[in-house]
Amino acid sequence: MPEVELSAGTIEYDDTGGGGPVIVFLHGLTIDNTVWRKVVPGLGEYRCVLPNWPLGAHKKPMKPDADLSLRGHVRLLAEFLEKLDLRDVTLVLNDWGGAQFLISEGLADRLARLVLVACEAFDNYPPGFSGRMLVRVARIPGGLKAMLHLLKFRFVQRAPGSWGWMSKTPVPPEVVDGWFRPARENPAIMRDMLKYGLHTPPKETLLAWSDRLGEFTGPVLVVWAAEDKLMPREHGPRLARLFPDARLVEVPGSYTLVPEDQPELLTNLLREFVPVASRRSG
């Protein structure tokens, strides 16, 4: 796996290469880039770049002094795009929504298009009841470690209110194990995860940042899961109304992880949204 050295540490990523339009895929907390494994194979004409972002499933810890707050992650993403000299990027988010704040931070100059797939928005950080419970558990000494050990068991993963609300389609055990193992086995990875999870900005700050999203004038595709348990259904239309050039698509038969539940539909939407002939290579 290629890697790039940034100010916060080493980021591993996959890159399909080629001269097609650049699509950068991001994932959520305790997930890695394998969440896109069903989508990317259908995007052969595109250059797909998939970092393993330091949100708890990454294999290489960040530096001990790395700023891994929400704003720190946004700035780190801008650094990642610059370091790889990625331009005219279509940025695709799922679950974790923090990267949309590249706009409010004035760091969206490398973005051409934005795709928001059932992700955190407005003041829904961390998302839903389970997200709030995760933060509460993390504040208890040893709580996060205990939770990650419980998530070794399939019945806990699929329990309502737990990971059972992430996808309607059960994620294969070997994939889920690859997501949870790094933070469970490496205290430095858990440290990185806690840095992010315990430093969520106040709701007033999140809403103020969200108010600036309309400054992005490029095309925006909002893909929302109609049966999502974590991302409020009204956030999809509300997000679409923020942007000058946005389209909303509601996806049936899916929870938050649309790449797991409806990968073919999502692949087709991306192919329609990013015409190969109209984009420059990155």
Accessible surface in RSA format (square Angstrom, percent):
REM  Atomic radii and reference values for relative SASA: ProtOr
REM  Chains: A
REM  Algorithm: Lee & Richards
REM  Probe-radius: 1.40
REM  Slices: 20
REM RES _ NUM      All-atoms   Total-Side   Main-Chain    Non-polar    All polar
REM                ABS   REL    ABS   REL    ABS   REL    ABS   REL    ABS   REL
RES MET A   1   119.20  61.7  46.87  31.0  72.34 172.2  52.87  44.9  66.34  87.9
RES PRO A   2    62.74  45.7  49.33  45.0  13.41  48.8  61.79  51.0   0.95   5.9
RES GLU A   3    87.73  50.4  63.49  48.0  24.24  57.7  23.69  45.8  64.04  52.3
RES VAL A   4    12.91   8.5   8.55   7.7   4.36  10.5  12.91  11.2   0.00   0.0
RES GLU A   5    94.16  54.1  85.36  64.6   8.81  21.0  60.34 116.7  33.83  27.6
RES LEU A   6     4.68   2.6   0.00   0.0   4.68  11.8   3.33   2.3   1.35   3.6
RES SER A   7    80.91  68.4  57.17  76.3  23.74  54.7  51.79 110.3  29.12  40.8
RES ALA A   8     8.32   7.6   5.91   9.1   2.41   5.5   8.32  11.7   0.00   0.0
RES GLY A   9     3.53   4.4   0.00   N/A   3.53   4.4   3.35   9.2   0.18   0.4
RES THR A  10    24.93  17.7  21.30  21.6   3.64   8.7   4.31   5.8  20.63  31.2
RES ILE A  11     1.41   0.8   0.67   0.5   0.75   1.8   1.41   1.0   0.00   0.0
RES GLU A  12    27.75  15.9  25.34  19.2   2.41   5.7   1.97   3.8  25.78  21.0
RES TYR A  13    22.42  10.5  22.42  12.8   0.00   0.0   0.58   0.4  21.84  26.9
RES ASP A  14    53.85  37.7  53.57  53.3   0.27   0.6  15.64  36.8  38.21  38.1
RES ASP A  15    45.63  32.0  16.98  16.9  28.65  67.7   8.11  19.1  37.52  37.4
RES THR A  16    76.40  54.3  39.01  39.5  37.39  89.1  47.61  64.0  28.79  43.5
RES GLY A  17    28.30  34.9   0.00   N/A  28.30  34.9  23.10  63.4   5.20  11.6
RES GLY A  18    66.14  81.6   0.00   N/A  66.14  81.6  40.20 110.3  25.94  58.1
RES GLY A  19    59.88  73.8   0.00   N/A  59.88  73.8  31.42  86.2  28.46  63.7
RES GLY A  20    14.15  17.4   0.00   N/A  14.15  17.4   8.42  23.1   5.73  12.8
RES PRO A  21     2.87   2.1   2.65   2.4   0.22   0.8   2.65   2.2   0.22   1.4
RES VAL A  22     0.42   0.3   0.00   0.0   0.42   1.0   0.00   0.0   0.42   1.1
RES ILE A  23     0.01   0.0   0.01   0.0   0.00   0.0   0.01   0.0   0.00   0.0
RES VAL A  24     0.00   0.0   0.00   0.0   0.00   0.0   0.00   0.0   0.00   0.0
RES PHE A  25     0.02   0.0   0.00   0.0   0.02   0.1   0.00   0.0   0.02   0.1
RES LEU A  26     0.47   0.3   0.38   0.3   0.10   0.2   0.47   0.3   0.00   0.0
RES HIS A  27     1.43   0.8   0.49   0.3   0.94   2.4   1.24   1.3   0.19   0.2
RES GLY A  28     0.68   0.8   0.00   N/A   0.68   0.8   0.00   0.0   0.68   1.5
RES LEU A  29    34.93  19.5  30.21  21.6   4.72  11.9  30.21  21.2   4.72  12.7
RES THR A  30     9.30   6.6   9.30   9.4   0.00   0.0   5.86   7.9   3.44   5.2
RES ILE A  31     0.47   0.3   0.47   0.3   0.00   0.0   0.47   0.3   0.00   0.0
RES ASP A  32     8.12   5.7   8.12   8.1   0.00   0.0   0.52   1.2   7.60   7.6
RES ASN A  33     8.43   5.8   5.17   5.0   3.26   7.9   0.95   2.3   7.48   7.2
RES THR A  34    53.43  38.0  50.33  51.0   3.10   7.4  52.31  70.3   1.12   1.7
RES VAL A  35     1.40   0.9   1.26   1.1   0.14   0.3   1.26   1.1   0.14   0.4
RES TRP A  36     0.44   0.2   0.03   0.0   0.42   1.0   0.44   0.2   0.00   0.0
RES ARG A  37    73.27  30.8  52.70  26.9  20.57  49.0  53.53  73.2  19.74  12.0
RES LYS A  38    79.34  38.7  56.12  34.4  23.23  55.3  46.81  42.1  32.53  34.7
RES VAL A  39     0.00   0.0   0.00   0.0   0.00   0.0   0.00   0.0   0.00   0.0
RES VAL A  40    24.78  16.3  22.04  19.9   2.74   6.6  22.04  19.1   2.74   7.4
RES PRO A  41   104.00  75.8  67.24  61.3  36.76 133.6  79.19  65.4  24.82 154.2
RES GLY A  42    33.13  40.9   0.00   N/A  33.13  40.9  27.42  75.2   5.71  12.8
RES LEU A  43     2.40   1.3   0.04   0.0   2.36   5.9   0.05   0.0   2.35   6.3
RES GLY A  44    72.28  89.1   0.00   N/A  72.28  89.1  41.23 113.2  31.05  69.5
RES GLU A  45    80.80  46.4  64.50  48.8  16.30  38.8  49.98  96.7  30.82  25.2
RES TYR A  46     7.96   3.7   3.34   1.9   4.61  12.0   0.93   0.7   7.02   8.7
RES ARG A  47    39.13  16.4  39.13  19.9   0.00   0.0   2.88   3.9  36.25  22.0
RES CYS A  48     0.27   0.2   0.27   0.3   0.00   0.0   0.00   0.0   0.27   0.3
RES VAL A  49     0.00   0.0   0.00   0.0   0.00   0.0   0.00   0.0   0.00   0.0
RES LEU A  50    10.75   6.0  10.75   7.7   0.00   0.0  10.75   7.6   0.00   0.0
RES PRO A  51     0.00   0.0   0.00   0.0   0.00   0.0   0.00   0.0   0.00   0.0
RES ASN A  52     6.56   4.5   4.78   4.6   1.78   4.3   1.22   2.9   5.34   5.2
RES TRP A  53     0.36   0.1   0.00   0.0   0.36   0.9   0.00   0.0   0.36   0.6
RES PRO A  54     0.07   0.1   0.07   0.1   0.00   0.0   0.07   0.1   0.00   0.0
RES LEU A  55     0.01   0.0   0.01   0.0   0.00   0.0   0.01   0.0   0.00   0.0
RES GLY A  56     0.40   0.5   0.00   N/A   0.40   0.5   0.00   0.0   0.40   0.9
RES ALA A  57     0.12   0.1   0.07   0.1   0.05   0.1   0.12   0.2   0.00   0.0
RES HIS A  58     5.78   3.2   5.25   3.6   0.53   1.4   5.32   5.5   0.46   0.5
RES LYS A  59    95.87  46.8  77.43  47.5  18.43  43.9  69.94  62.9  25.93  27.6
RES LYS A  60    79.96  39.0  78.28  48.0   1.68   4.0  50.80  45.7  29.17  31.1
RES PRO A  61    51.66  37.6  37.54  34.2  14.12  51.3  37.54  31.0  14.12  87.7
RES MET A  62     5.61   2.9   1.39   0.9   4.23  10.1   1.46   1.2   4.15   5.5
RES LYS A  63    88.92  43.4  84.96  52.1   3.96   9.4  51.62  46.5  37.29  39.7
RES PRO A  64   103.78  75.6  91.61  83.5  12.17  44.2  91.89  75.9  11.90  73.9
RES ASP A  65   125.82  88.1  95.05  94.6  30.77  72.8  48.33 113.7  77.49  77.3
RES ALA A  66     9.52   8.8   0.00   0.0   9.52  21.7   5.96   8.4   3.56   9.4
RES ASP A  67    81.08  56.8  66.24  65.9  14.84  35.1  42.40  99.8  38.68  38.6
RES LEU A  68     2.05   1.1   0.01   0.0   2.04   5.1   0.01   0.0   2.04   5.5
RES SER A  69    31.15  26.3  29.20  39.0   1.95   4.5  24.16  51.4   7.00   9.8
RES LEU A  70     2.36   1.3   2.05   1.5   0.31   0.8   2.05   1.4   0.31   0.8
RES ARG A  71    89.23  37.5  88.13  44.9   1.10   2.6  20.33  27.8  68.90  41.8
RES GLY A  72     5.44   6.7   0.00   N/A   5.44   6.7   2.38   6.5   3.06   6.9
RES HIS A  73     0.00   0.0   0.00   0.0   0.00   0.0   0.00   0.0   0.00   0.0
RES VAL A  74     0.46   0.3   0.46   0.4   0.00   0.0   0.46   0.4   0.00   0.0
RES ARG A  75   123.03  51.7 117.12  59.7   5.91  14.1  40.95  56.0  82.08  49.7
RES LEU A  76     7.29   4.1   4.80   3.4   2.48   6.2   6.67   4.7   0.62   1.7
RES LEU A  77     0.00   0.0   0.00   0.0   0.00   0.0   0.00   0.0   0.00   0.0
RES ALA A  78    18.17  16.7  13.21  20.4   4.96  11.3  15.30  21.5   2.87   7.6
RES GLU A  79    50.57  29.0  47.42  35.9   3.15   7.5  28.23  54.6  22.33  18.2
RES PHE A  80     0.00   0.0   0.00   0.0   0.00   0.0   0.00   0.0   0.00   0.0
RES LEU A  81     1.18   0.7   1.18   0.8   0.00   0.0   1.18   0.8   0.00   0.0
RES GLU A  82   110.71  63.6 102.40  77.5   8.31  19.8  23.45  45.4  87.26  71.2
RES LYS A  83   123.75  60.4  94.13  57.8  29.62  70.5  49.10  44.2  74.65  79.5
RES LEU A  84    34.58  19.3  18.43  13.2  16.15  40.6  22.69  15.9  11.89  32.0
RES ASP A  85    72.07  50.5  68.28  68.0   3.80   9.0  27.61  65.0  44.46  44.3
RES LEU A  86     0.00   0.0   0.00   0.0   0.00   0.0   0.00   0.0   0.00   0.0
RES ARG A  87   118.56  49.8 118.56  60.4   0.00   0.0  32.85  44.9  85.70  51.9
RES ASP A  88    32.90  23.0  29.08  28.9   3.82   9.0   1.99   4.7  30.91  30.8
RES VAL A  89     0.00   0.0   0.00   0.0   0.00   0.0   0.00   0.0   0.00   0.0
RES THR A  90     0.62   0.4   0.62   0.6   0.00   0.0   0.00   0.0   0.62   0.9
RES LEU A  91     0.03   0.0   0.03   0.0   0.00   0.0   0.03   0.0   0.00   0.0
RES VAL A  92     0.00   0.0   0.00   0.0   0.00   0.0   0.00   0.0   0.00   0.0
RES LEU A  93     0.00   0.0   0.00   0.0   0.00   0.0   0.00   0.0   0.00   0.0
RES ASN A  94     1.58   1.1   1.16   1.1   0.42   1.0   0.12   0.3   1.47   1.4
RES ASP A  95    11.45   8.0  11.45  11.4   0.00   0.0   0.79   1.9  10.66  10.6
RES TRP A  96     4.82   1.9   2.39   1.2   2.42   5.7   4.50   2.4   0.32   0.5
RES GLY A  97     0.00   0.0   0.00   N/A   0.00   0.0   0.00   0.0   0.00   0.0
RES GLY A  98     0.00   0.0   0.00   N/A   0.00   0.0   0.00   0.0   0.00   0.0
RES ALA A  99     0.08   0.1   0.00   0.0   0.08   0.2   0.00   0.0   0.08   0.2
RES GLN A 100     1.07   0.6   0.23   0.2   0.84   2.0   0.89   1.9   0.18   0.1
RES PHE A 101     0.78   0.4   0.78   0.5   0.00   0.0   0.78   0.5   0.00   0.0
RES LEU A 102     0.13   0.1   0.13   0.1   0.00   0.0   0.13   0.1   0.00   0.0
RES ILE A 103     8.96   5.1   4.77   3.6   4.19  10.1   5.49   4.0   3.46   9.4
RES SER A 104     5.10   4.3   0.47   0.6   4.63  10.7   0.45   1.0   4.65   6.5
RES GLU A 105    39.82  22.9  14.59  11.0  25.22  60.1   7.15  13.8  32.67  26.7
RES GLY A 106    58.16  71.7   0.00   N/A  58.16  71.7  31.09  85.3  27.07  60.6
RES LEU A 107    57.58  32.1  53.53  38.3   4.05  10.2  53.67  37.7   3.91  10.5
RES ALA A 108    18.38  16.9  10.85  16.7   7.53  17.1  11.83  16.7   6.55  17.3
RES ASP A 109   128.15  89.8  85.76  85.4  42.39 100.2  52.98 124.7  75.16  75.0
RES ARG A 110    41.27  17.3  38.31  19.5   2.96   7.0  14.29  19.5  26.98  16.4
RES LEU A 111    16.69   9.3   1.37   1.0  15.32  38.5   1.65   1.2  15.04  40.5
RES ALA A 112    20.32  18.7   8.97  13.8  11.35  25.8  16.85  23.7   3.47   9.2
RES ARG A 113    36.14  15.2  36.14  18.4   0.00   0.0   0.59   0.8  35.55  21.5
RES LEU A 114     0.26   0.1   0.26   0.2   0.00   0.0   0.26   0.2   0.00   0.0
RES VAL A 115     0.00   0.0   0.00   0.0   0.00   0.0   0.00   0.0   0.00   0.0
RES LEU A 116     0.00   0.0   0.00   0.0   0.00   0.0   0.00   0.0   0.00   0.0
RES VAL A 117     0.00   0.0   0.00   0.0   0.00   0.0   0.00   0.0   0.00   0.0
RES ALA A 118     0.00   0.0   0.00   0.0   0.00   0.0   0.00   0.0   0.00   0.0
RES CYS A 119     0.16   0.1   0.00   0.0   0.16   0.4   0.00   0.0   0.16   0.2
RES GLU A 120     8.57   4.9   8.57   6.5   0.00   0.0   0.68   1.3   7.89   6.4
RES ALA A 121     0.06   0.1   0.00   0.0   0.06   0.1   0.00   0.0   0.06   0.1
RES PHE A 122     6.53   3.3   5.98   3.7   0.55   1.4   5.98   3.6   0.55   1.6
RES ASP A 123    41.72  29.2  40.07  39.9   1.65   3.9   0.52   1.2  41.20  41.1
RES ASN A 124    16.08  11.1  11.20  10.8   4.89  11.8   7.51  18.1   8.57   8.3
RES TYR A 125    13.13   6.1   2.40   1.4  10.73  27.9   2.40   1.8  10.73  13.2
RES PRO A 126    29.05  21.2  24.28  22.1   4.77  17.3  26.03  21.5   3.02  18.8
RES PRO A 127    17.22  12.5  17.18  15.7   0.04   0.2  17.18  14.2   0.04   0.3
RES GLY A 128    11.37  14.0   0.00   N/A  11.37  14.0  11.37  31.2   0.00   0.0
RES PHE A 129   108.67  54.4 104.63  64.8   4.04  10.5 104.63  63.4   4.04  11.5
RES SER A 130    25.07  21.2  18.45  24.6   6.61  15.2  13.99  29.8  11.08  15.5
RES GLY A 131     6.96   8.6   0.00   N/A   6.96   8.6   6.81  18.7   0.14   0.3
RES ARG A 132   113.47  47.6 110.70  56.4   2.77   6.6  42.92  58.7  70.55  42.8
RES MET A 133    70.21  36.4  70.19  46.4   0.03   0.1  65.67  55.8   4.54   6.0
RES LEU A 134    35.01  19.5  32.60  23.3   2.40   6.0  34.51  24.2   0.50   1.3
RES VAL A 135    22.24  14.6  21.55  19.5   0.69   1.7  22.24  19.3   0.00   0.0
RES ARG A 136   140.60  59.0 136.21  69.4   4.39  10.4  49.41  67.5  91.18  55.3
RES VAL A 137    37.18  24.5  37.10  33.6   0.09   0.2  37.15  32.3   0.04   0.1
RES ALA A 138    15.62  14.4   5.14   7.9  10.48  23.8   5.14   7.2  10.48  27.8
RES ARG A 139   151.83  63.7 122.86  62.6  28.97  69.0  50.89  69.6 100.94  61.2
RES ILE A 140   104.09  59.2 101.20  75.4   2.89   7.0 102.69  73.9   1.40   3.8
RES PRO A 141   132.28  96.4 101.54  92.6  30.75 111.8 114.39  94.4  17.89 111.2
RES GLY A 142    52.14  64.3   0.00   N/A  52.14  64.3  32.87  90.2  19.28  43.2
RES GLY A 143    11.17  13.8   0.00   N/A  11.17  13.8   9.97  27.4   1.20   2.7
RES LEU A 144     6.62   3.7   5.25   3.8   1.36   3.4   5.25   3.7   1.36   3.7
RES LYS A 145   110.89  54.1 110.49  67.8   0.41   1.0  53.29  48.0  57.61  61.4
RES ALA A 146    55.56  51.1  47.33  73.0   8.23  18.7  54.32  76.5   1.24   3.3
RES MET A 147    43.27  22.4  41.20  27.3   2.06   4.9  27.66  23.5  15.60  20.7
RES LEU A 148     0.41   0.2   0.41   0.3   0.00   0.0   0.41   0.3   0.00   0.0
RES HIS A 149    67.51  36.9  67.04  46.6   0.47   1.2  56.67  58.4  10.84  12.6
RES LEU A 150    97.29  54.2  96.91  69.3   0.38   1.0  97.16  68.2   0.13   0.3
RES LEU A 151     6.52   3.6   6.21   4.4   0.31   0.8   6.21   4.4   0.31   0.8
RES LYS A 152   107.57  52.5  79.10  48.5  28.47  67.8  38.96  35.1  68.61  73.1
RES PHE A 153   102.10  51.1  99.59  61.7   2.51   6.5 102.10  61.9   0.00   0.0
RES ARG A 154    83.48  35.0  77.28  39.4   6.20  14.8  58.20  79.5  25.28  15.3
RES PHE A 155   152.99  76.5 137.53  85.2  15.45  40.2 146.20  88.6   6.79  19.4
RES VAL A 156    27.84  18.3  26.79  24.2   1.06   2.5  27.84  24.2   0.00   0.0
RES GLN A 157    13.15   7.4  13.07   9.6   0.08   0.2   3.11   6.6  10.04   7.6
RES ARG A 158    71.21  29.9  56.98  29.0  14.23  33.9  32.43  44.3  38.78  23.5
RES ALA A 159    33.78  31.1  29.89  46.1   3.88   8.8  33.78  47.6   0.00   0.0
RES PRO A 160   113.67  82.8  91.31  83.2  22.36  81.3  92.94  76.7  20.73 128.8
RES GLY A 161    19.97  24.6   0.00   N/A  19.97  24.6  10.19  28.0   9.79  21.9
RES SER A 162    32.72  27.7  20.65  27.6  12.07  27.8  23.97  51.0   8.76  12.3
RES TRP A 163    35.45  14.2  34.58  16.7   0.87   2.1  20.15  10.7  15.30  24.8
RES GLY A 164     7.46   9.2   0.00   N/A   7.46   9.2   1.72   4.7   5.74  12.9
RES TRP A 165    65.28  26.2  65.28  31.6   0.00   0.0  57.85  30.8   7.42  12.0
RES MET A 166    14.69   7.6  14.69   9.7   0.00   0.0   6.07   5.2   8.61  11.4
RES SER A 167     0.87   0.7   0.87   1.2   0.00   0.0   0.00   0.0   0.87   1.2
RES LYS A 168    85.74  41.8  65.41  40.1  20.33  48.4  39.81  35.8  45.93  48.9
RES THR A 169    56.52  40.2  53.19  53.9   3.33   7.9  37.56  50.5  18.96  28.7
RES PRO A 170    72.92  53.1  62.10  56.6  10.82  39.3  62.10  51.3  10.82  67.2
RES VAL A 171     3.81   2.5   3.09   2.8   0.73   1.8   3.09   2.7   0.73   2.0
RES PRO A 172    43.67  31.8  39.50  36.0   4.17  15.2  43.67  36.1   0.00   0.0
RES PRO A 173    80.34  58.6  76.83  70.0   3.51  12.8  77.67  64.1   2.67  16.6
RES GLU A 174   125.55  72.1 107.55  81.4  18.00  42.9  66.88 129.4  58.67  47.9
RES VAL A 175    22.01  14.5  15.38  13.9   6.64  16.0  21.40  18.6   0.62   1.7
RES VAL A 176     4.98   3.3   4.98   4.5   0.00   0.0   4.98   4.3   0.00   0.0
RES ASP A 177    48.69  34.1  45.78  45.6   2.91   6.9  19.77  46.5  28.92  28.8
RES GLY A 178    15.15  18.7   0.00   N/A  15.15  18.7  15.15  41.6   0.00   0.0
RES TRP A 179     0.88   0.4   0.61   0.3   0.27   0.6   0.61   0.3   0.27   0.4
RES PHE A 180     1.94   1.0   1.23   0.8   0.71   1.9   1.94   1.2   0.00   0.0
RES ARG A 181    90.66  38.1  90.66  46.2   0.00   0.0  22.10  30.2  68.56  41.6
RES PRO A 182    12.83   9.3   4.03   3.7   8.79  32.0  12.83  10.6   0.00   0.0
RES ALA A 183     1.29   1.2   0.74   1.1   0.55   1.3   0.74   1.0   0.55   1.5
RES ARG A 184    23.99  10.1  12.33   6.3  11.67  27.8   0.77   1.0  23.23  14.1
RES GLU A 185   118.63  68.1  87.42  66.1  31.21  74.3  38.33  74.1  80.30  65.6
RES ASN A 186    49.50  34.1  48.00  46.4   1.50   3.6  13.60  32.7  35.89  34.7
RES PRO A 187   110.19  80.3  99.87  91.0  10.31  37.5 104.49  86.3   5.69  35.4
RES ALA A 188    27.19  25.0  21.88  33.8   5.32  12.1  25.82  36.4   1.37   3.6
RES ILE A 189     0.73   0.4   0.73   0.5   0.00   0.0   0.73   0.5   0.00   0.0
RES MET A 190    24.78  12.8  24.78  16.4   0.00   0.0   6.16   5.2  18.62  24.7
RES ARG A 191    71.32  29.9  66.95  34.1   4.37  10.4  50.82  69.5  20.50  12.4
RES ASP A 192     0.00   0.0   0.00   0.0   0.00   0.0   0.00   0.0   0.00   0.0
RES MET A 193     4.58   2.4   3.92   2.6   0.66   1.6   3.92   3.3   0.66   0.9
RES LEU A 194    47.32  26.4  46.11  33.0   1.21   3.0  47.07  33.1   0.25   0.7
RES LYS A 195    44.13  21.5  41.43  25.4   2.70   6.4  41.13  37.0   3.00   3.2
RES TYR A 196    19.48   9.1  18.54  10.5   0.94   2.4  14.46  10.9   5.01   6.2
RES GLY A 197    14.53  17.9   0.00   N/A  14.53  17.9  13.61  37.4   0.92   2.1
RES LEU A 198    48.45  27.0  35.38  25.3  13.08  32.9  35.66  25.0  12.79  34.4
RES HIS A 199   109.57  59.9  96.91  67.4  12.66  32.4  71.69  73.9  37.88  44.1
RES THR A 200    51.96  37.0  25.57  25.9  26.40  62.9  20.78  27.9  31.18  47.1
RES PRO A 201    22.67  16.5  12.50  11.4  10.17  37.0  18.54  15.3   4.13  25.7
RES PRO A 202    84.66  61.7  71.87  65.5  12.79  46.5  84.61  69.9   0.05   0.3
RES LYS A 203   118.51  57.8 115.49  70.9   3.02   7.2  89.15  80.2  29.36  31.3
RES GLU A 204   130.66  75.0 122.16  92.4   8.51  20.3  70.96 137.3  59.70  48.7
RES THR A 205    43.78  31.1  39.22  39.8   4.56  10.9  22.01  29.6  21.77  32.9
RES LEU A 206     1.06   0.6   1.06   0.8   0.00   0.0   1.06   0.7   0.00   0.0
RES LEU A 207    61.64  34.3  61.49  44.0   0.15   0.4  61.49  43.2   0.15   0.4
RES ALA A 208    54.78  50.4  46.20  71.3   8.58  19.5  50.25  70.8   4.53  12.0
RES TRP A 209    28.56  11.5  28.56  13.8   0.01   0.0  20.08  10.7   8.49  13.8
RES SER A 210     1.73   1.5   1.60   2.1   0.13   0.3   1.65   3.5   0.09   0.1
RES ASP A 211   111.71  78.2  86.94  86.5  24.77  58.6  24.57  57.8  87.13  86.9
RES ARG A 212   106.17  44.6 104.04  53.0   2.13   5.1  39.49  54.0  66.68  40.4
RES LEU A 213     0.18   0.1   0.18   0.1   0.00   0.0   0.18   0.1   0.00   0.0
RES GLY A 214    25.05  30.9   0.00   N/A  25.05  30.9  15.10  41.4   9.96  22.3
RES GLU A 215   100.05  57.4  72.03  54.5  28.03  66.7  49.14  95.0  50.92  41.6
RES PHE A 216    17.12   8.6  13.05   8.1   4.06  10.6  17.12  10.4   0.00   0.0
RES THR A 217   103.04  73.3  86.60  87.8  16.44  39.2  53.26  71.5  49.78  75.3
RES GLY A 218    15.33  18.9   0.00   N/A  15.33  18.9  13.40  36.8   1.93   4.3
RES PRO A 219    37.60  27.4  37.57  34.3   0.02   0.1  37.60  31.0   0.00   0.0
RES VAL A 220     1.55   1.0   0.00   0.0   1.55   3.7   0.00   0.0   1.55   4.2
RES LEU A 221     0.00   0.0   0.00   0.0   0.00   0.0   0.00   0.0   0.00   0.0
RES VAL A 222     0.00   0.0   0.00   0.0   0.00   0.0   0.00   0.0   0.00   0.0
RES VAL A 223     0.00   0.0   0.00   0.0   0.00   0.0   0.00   0.0   0.00   0.0
RES TRP A 224     0.39   0.2   0.39   0.2   0.00   0.0   0.39   0.2   0.00   0.0
RES ALA A 225     0.09   0.1   0.00   0.0   0.09   0.2   0.00   0.0   0.09   0.2
RES ALA A 226    27.15  25.0  15.08  23.3  12.08  27.5  15.43  21.7  11.72  31.1
RES GLU A 227    71.62  41.1  61.99  46.9   9.63  22.9  36.15  69.9  35.47  29.0
RES ASP A 228    23.19  16.2   0.79   0.8  22.40  53.0   0.79   1.9  22.40  22.3
RES LYS A 229   104.00  50.7  77.55  47.6  26.45  63.0  26.44  23.8  77.56  82.6
RES LEU A 230     8.98   5.0   5.01   3.6   3.97  10.0   6.46   4.5   2.52   6.8
RES MET A 231     0.82   0.4   0.14   0.1   0.68   1.6   0.60   0.5   0.22   0.3
RES PRO A 232    45.47  33.1  32.90  30.0  12.57  45.7  45.11  37.2   0.36   2.2
RES ARG A 233   130.02  54.6 124.76  63.6   5.27  12.5  47.46  64.9  82.56  50.0
RES GLU A 234   112.92  64.8 105.82  80.1   7.10  16.9  57.98 112.1  54.95  44.9
RES HIS A 235    11.51   6.3  11.51   8.0   0.00   0.0   2.19   2.3   9.32  10.8
RES GLY A 236     0.00   0.0   0.00   N/A   0.00   0.0   0.00   0.0   0.00   0.0
RES PRO A 237    40.37  29.4  38.73  35.3   1.64   5.9  40.16  33.2   0.21   1.3
RES ARG A 238    92.56  38.9  91.36  46.6   1.20   2.9  25.42  34.7  67.14  40.7
RES LEU A 239     0.53   0.3   0.53   0.4   0.00   0.0   0.53   0.4   0.00   0.0
RES ALA A 240    17.26  15.9  11.08  17.1   6.18  14.0  11.35  16.0   5.91  15.6
RES ARG A 241   177.58  74.6 143.63  73.2  33.95  80.8  79.11 108.1  98.47  59.7
RES LEU A 242    51.31  28.6  36.17  25.9  15.14  38.1  39.19  27.5  12.11  32.6
RES PHE A 243    10.42   5.2   0.00   0.0  10.42  27.1   0.70   0.4   9.71  27.8
RES PRO A 244    90.62  66.0  44.71  40.8  45.91 166.9  57.76  47.7  32.86 204.2
RES ASP A 245    74.43  52.1  70.44  70.1   3.99   9.4  18.55  43.6  55.88  55.7
RES ALA A 246    35.70  32.8   0.54   0.8  35.16  80.0   1.82   2.6  33.87  89.7
RES ARG A 247   118.68  49.8 113.61  57.9   5.07  12.1  56.33  77.0  62.35  37.8
RES LEU A 248    60.69  33.8  33.99  24.3  26.70  67.1  33.99  23.9  26.70  71.8
RES VAL A 249    26.01  17.1  22.55  20.4   3.46   8.3  26.01  22.6   0.00   0.0
RES GLU A 250    64.88  37.2  42.92  32.5  21.96  52.3  22.95  44.4  41.93  34.2
RES VAL A 251     0.00   0.0   0.00   0.0   0.00   0.0   0.00   0.0   0.00   0.0
RES PRO A 252    81.83  59.6  80.73  73.6   1.10   4.0  81.56  67.3   0.27   1.7
RES GLY A 253    27.60  34.0   0.00   N/A  27.60  34.0  19.08  52.4   8.52  19.1
RES SER A 254     0.00   0.0   0.00   0.0   0.00   0.0   0.00   0.0   0.00   0.0
RES TYR A 255    34.22  16.0  34.22  19.5   0.00   0.0   5.77   4.3  28.45  35.1
RES THR A 256     0.00   0.0   0.00   0.0   0.00   0.0   0.00   0.0   0.00   0.0
RES LEU A 257     0.62   0.3   0.62   0.4   0.00   0.0   0.62   0.4   0.00   0.0
RES VAL A 258     0.00   0.0   0.00   0.0   0.00   0.0   0.00   0.0   0.00   0.0
RES PRO A 259     0.07   0.1   0.00   0.0   0.07   0.3   0.00   0.0   0.07   0.4
RES GLU A 260     2.53   1.5   0.19   0.1   2.34   5.6   0.00   0.0   2.53   2.1
RES ASP A 261    18.10  12.7   0.52   0.5  17.57  41.6   0.52   1.2  17.57  17.5
RES GLN A 262    47.08  26.3  45.98  33.6   1.10   2.6   1.10   2.3  45.98  34.9
RES PRO A 263    27.55  20.1  27.55  25.1   0.00   0.0  27.55  22.7   0.00   0.0
RES GLU A 264   133.38  76.6 128.04  96.9   5.34  12.7  49.70  96.1  83.68  68.3
RES LEU A 265    57.72  32.1  51.51  36.8   6.22  15.6  55.86  39.2   1.86   5.0
RES LEU A 266     0.00   0.0   0.00   0.0   0.00   0.0   0.00   0.0   0.00   0.0
RES THR A 267    11.24   8.0  11.24  11.4   0.00   0.0   9.82  13.2   1.41   2.1
RES ASN A 268    70.05  48.3  69.76  67.4   0.29   0.7  16.67  40.1  53.38  51.6
RES LEU A 269    13.35   7.4  13.35   9.5   0.00   0.0  13.35   9.4   0.00   0.0
RES LEU A 270     0.03   0.0   0.00   0.0   0.03   0.1   0.02   0.0   0.01   0.0
RES ARG A 271    93.80  39.4  82.80  42.2  11.00  26.2  19.55  26.7  74.25  45.0
RES GLU A 272   113.34  65.1  84.37  63.8  28.97  69.0  48.05  92.9  65.28  53.3
RES PHE A 273    22.62  11.3  16.70  10.3   5.92  15.4  22.08  13.4   0.53   1.5
RES VAL A 274     0.24   0.2   0.24   0.2   0.00   0.0   0.24   0.2   0.00   0.0
RES PRO A 275    55.87  40.7  49.78  45.4   6.09  22.2  55.87  46.1   0.00   0.0
RES VAL A 276    65.78  43.3  56.19  50.9   9.60  23.1  56.19  48.8   9.60  26.0
RES ALA A 277   108.89 100.1  67.15 103.6  41.74  94.9  77.99 109.8  30.90  81.9
RES SER A 278    68.33  57.7  37.39  49.9  30.94  71.3  48.86 104.0  19.48  27.3
RES ARG A 279    50.15  21.1  31.16  15.9  18.99  45.2   1.22   1.7  48.93  29.7
RES ARG A 280   162.54  68.2 156.61  79.8   5.93  14.1  74.97 102.5  87.57  53.1
RES SER A 281    63.24  53.4  43.12  57.5  20.12  46.4   9.09  19.4  54.14  75.9
RES GLY A 282    35.64  43.9   0.00   N/A  35.64  43.9  10.48  28.8  25.16  56.3
END  Absolute sums over single chains surface
CHAIN  1 A    11178.9       8840.5       2338.3       6471.5       4707.4
END  Absolute sums over all chains
TOTAL         11178.9       8840.5       2338.3       6471.5       4707.4
